[in-house]
Amino acid sequence: MKKLIMIVGLAAVSLNAFAQLPDPGFTIDENTAIVITDPQNDFLSPSGVTWGVVGKSVEANNTVDNIETLFKLGEKYNIPVFVSPHYYYPSDHNWKIEGALEVLMHNIKMFDRTDALSTSGFEGSGADWLEPYKKYINADNVIVASPHKVYGPETNDLSLQLRKRKIDNVILGGMSANLCTESHMRDLVEDGFRVAVVSDATAAAQIPDAGLDGYAAAMVNFRMISSHVYTTAELEQAFETK
């Protein structure tokens, strides 16, 4: 009986510890950058190929405007903004090993480009930037990394570009919450960066009939893995008071 009480007591202590999960916090300083994943039409435009499953989440979170706010904050406070895009070229359609969503993305021609060395057909395509973002992406404080190929930045030069500029702290937003955004968070944390995620500057696929909510899944992992989770309004306030 005493042993059982002790086990139950330890379990209660353990659960209480998780209920009080620490928030390490995040300081915006001269070694801070903003990273935005996949700010592209196929995720964020009503004409994009994924809008049927991500559209409600994008609208509920005001994601399009909140991502634009990240670009505006970078411009206003002279913070470097790194864009990590997702492109597929014809050669990528010859892959023989793919996960479920990779197969789907190739089937619906998501992020397709005609050639790695040509922008033919790029303007206005699903792979192109959402129109309101173009004026920011062309600015001097924005660096476009090479494309990532699945979800995380392991296959592009994002970490290299950050390290070469002595960036230690990353504010992360973009699409899609439980895929590229979460994978970027995980890899950057593993690579020694301090990462804060902006919870409403992202969105994800929600498929109620299948019981799948990518946004809810990502929010759990953002809280457990990142140093801090902001809303866009909270991030704006943090910049104002830094």
CORMO-V557924 format. One line per field, one symbol per residue. phi: phi as a letter, one per 40 degrees, with the letter a starting at -180 (. if undefined). psi: psi as a letter, one per 20 degrees, with the letter a starting at -180 (. if undefined). burial: I if it has 9 or more other C-alpha atoms within 8 Angstrom, else O. Layout:
phi=???
psi=???
burial=???
This chain:
phi=.ccccccccccccccccccbdcbcgabcbcbbbbbbcfcbdccbbdcccbddbbdccccccfcdcccccccccdccbfccbbbbcbbbbdcccccbbacdccdcccccgcgcbcacbbbdgcdgcccccddccccccccccbbcccccbbbcccbbbddcccccbfcbbbbbahbbdcbcccccdccccccgccbbbccbbaaacbbdccgbbccccccccdccbccabbcccccdccccbc
psi=gggghgggghgggghhghhlpqnhrppoaikqrppppllrhhhiqhiqijhhhighgghhikgghhghhgghggggjlppppporoqprhhijjqioqrghgggghhjkpkpqhqhjqjpjgoirhiqqpgiihhghirhjpporrqqhegrjhjakggghghhjkphppppaaqqgjehghhggghgghjjqpppqohjkrrrppnhhjkpnhggghhghghhhrhqpqrgghgghhhhj.
burial=OOOOOOOOOOOOOOOOOOOOOOOOOIOIOOIIIIIIIIIIIIIIIOOIIIIOIIIOIIIOIIIIOIIIIIIIIIIOOOIIIIIIIIIIIIOOOOOOOOOOOIIOIIOOOIIIIIIOOOIOOIOIIIIIIIOOIIOIIOOOIIIIIIIIIOIIIOOIIIIOIIIOOOIIIIIIIIIIIIIIIIIIIIIIIOOOIIIIIIIIIIIIIIIOOOOIIIIOIIIOIIIOOIIIIIIIOOIIOIIOOO
